[in-house]
Amino acid sequence: MPYVLTVDQQAGRRGPDRVAGVLRRLAGGVPTVLPFERTAGDEFQGVLADPAVVVDVVLRLVREGGWSIGVGAGPVQTPLPESTRAGAGPAYLCARRAVDAAEQRSVRLAVRGAVPADAGDAQAVLSALAVVVQRRSAQAWEAIELVGAGRTQAHAAAFLGISRQAVGQRLAAGLWELERELRPTAARLLTRAAG
């Protein structure tokens, strides 16, 4: 079941256009059903199949900041068109409603889906993850990026020139363990939201 992400740049009319840059970064390693592309002005959209990838992309955009993120979960019309912009179906409508709702929320993300209660649950977990990501210090991110890439805490400590205990403290302060627990929960809830 596909997921449609509709993402709008916050305050796009007052600042520089950031869409082209984020599209380049997302094109490099995000598996999509239909690739991310600009849909209009300072908005872009993509279609993904894997809910874990949806969670990853949402959190990448939250970390970058300055985006209103709408996730639509549900069916799309088939056969799929060549262009993301040309797609249609309930997931697209849900994504449109979600990005509109995201612009009214403090966390700037929303989920709408074929199963509204599960979409609401997915939104709650993703919002909690977003708060965790937004509040991390640069030092916590350094440790998380190294350990998240598969390095041991000892290796991360040597690389950063700090003690292993300091790496553990940075991971704890950044709520790394909580994020690792909540990511699969968010993905499961997105699956349920799609129906």
N, C-alpha and C positions, 0 to 999 in steps of 0.2 A: 504494500500500500504506500503510495508516494506521499511526500510531505512537501508543501510549497512554502518557501520562505520569501516574504516580501519585506524589504528593508528600506527605510527612508532615512535620509540624512537629516539630523536635527539642525535647525537653524541654517538650512542649506542656502537660503537666499542671502543670508548675511555673511557667510564665510566662503572659503574656497571649496570648490567641488572636490570631494574625496572619493567619489564613486569609482572613477577609473583606477585609482590605486588599490582599493579593496578588491575590485574585480580581478586585477592581476594577481594579488596574493591568494585569492580563493581558487583561481584557475590552476595553480601549481600542484595541488595535492588533495583536493576534495572530490571524492567520487560522487558524481551527480547522474541523475536520469536525464535531465536537461540542464545545460550549464547556466551558471549565473550570468545574467546580462542586464544592462540598463533597460528599464521599462519606460520611464518618463522622468525627465528632469533629474532630480537627485534621489531617485528610487531605483532599486534593482531587485531582481527576483531569480530564484533557482528552484529546481525540483530535485529532491533527494529521495532515496529509497530506504536508507538505513537510519533508524531513529537515533542510534548512538552518534552518527555523523552529524545529525541535526543538533544534538546537544553540544557537540564540539564546536560547530560553526557558531551557534548562538553565543557560547561562552567566549569564543575568540572576538566576536563583535562587541560583546559587553566589555571585555578587557580593553579593546581599542577605544571605546567610548564614542559618544556622539551619534548613535544610531537608535532609531525606533524599530523594533524587530517584531514582526508578525509571523507566527507559525500556523499554517493551515494543515490539518490532518484529515485525510479522507480520500475518496476516489477522484481520479481525473478522467477526462474523456480520452478514449483511445480510438484509433491509433494516435500516438503522441505526434505532435507537429515537430518540425525541425527546430523551431525557435521557442524558447521559454515564453516569450510574450504572446505567442499564438495559442497557448494552452487554455483549457477551460475545464470546468467541472467543480464539484463541491469543495475540493481542497483549495482551489484558487479563490473561491468566494470566501472560504474560512480565513485564508491568509489576508485578504483585503480587510475583512472585519477585524482581524487580529491586529494588523498594523495600525488601523484607526484607533483601536482600543489602547494599544501600546503608547500612543502619543499622549494619552490622558493619565498614564500610570507613572509613578515615581521611578520605577525600575525600568521603564521604557521597553518592556516586552510583554507580549500576550500570546496565548494559544487559543485557537478555536478549532473545533473538530466535529466529526460526524457523531461522536458521543460526548455531549457537552459536559457531563459530570467528570468524565475522565480527562477531558481537555482542561477543565478547571484545576484538577489535581496536578496535571503536568505543568500548568502555568505556575502553581504554587511552589512546586519543587524547583522548577527552573528559576523562579524569582529568588528563592533562597540561595541557589547557587550563584546567581548574578550578584547578590549582595556580598557573598563571600569573595568573589572575584574582584569586585569593585573596591573592596576595603583592604586588599593585600598591599603590603609594602614592597618596595623594589627589592629589598633583601630577601623577603619571602619568595618573590618570583624567581630570583636567581637560584635558590635552592630547589624550588619546585620544578623549574625547567630542567635542571640537571637530573634530579631523581626521576622525574616523569619521562625522561629520555632513556631510562634504564640504567643509569649510573648508581652505584651504591652510595650510601651516605658518606662512607669513608673516602671514596673517590671525589664526591662533590666537595667534601671538606678540603681535600688536598688542592683541588682546582681553585676553590675560592680563597684558600689561605686562611682558613678558620678551623676550629676544632670540630670533630664529629658531633659533639654535644651541641655546638652552636648551629650546625645544620639541622639537627633534630628540633631545636628551639624555633628556628625559622619555619620549618615545616608545620610545627604545631601552631605557631602564631598565624600562619597562613591558612589554617584549617584544611590542609592537604588531605588528611585521612577522611574528613567529612565529605569533601568534594568527591573523592574516589568512591565513597559509599552511595552518594546521591546521584551520580551520573547514570548508573544502570537503572536506578529507580525512575529517573526522568525518562529514560528511553522506553522502559516498559509502559509507563503511563502514556507516552506518545503513541505507542502501538495500540493501546486500548482506545485512545481518543480517535484513532482513524477508523475504528469500527470493524 
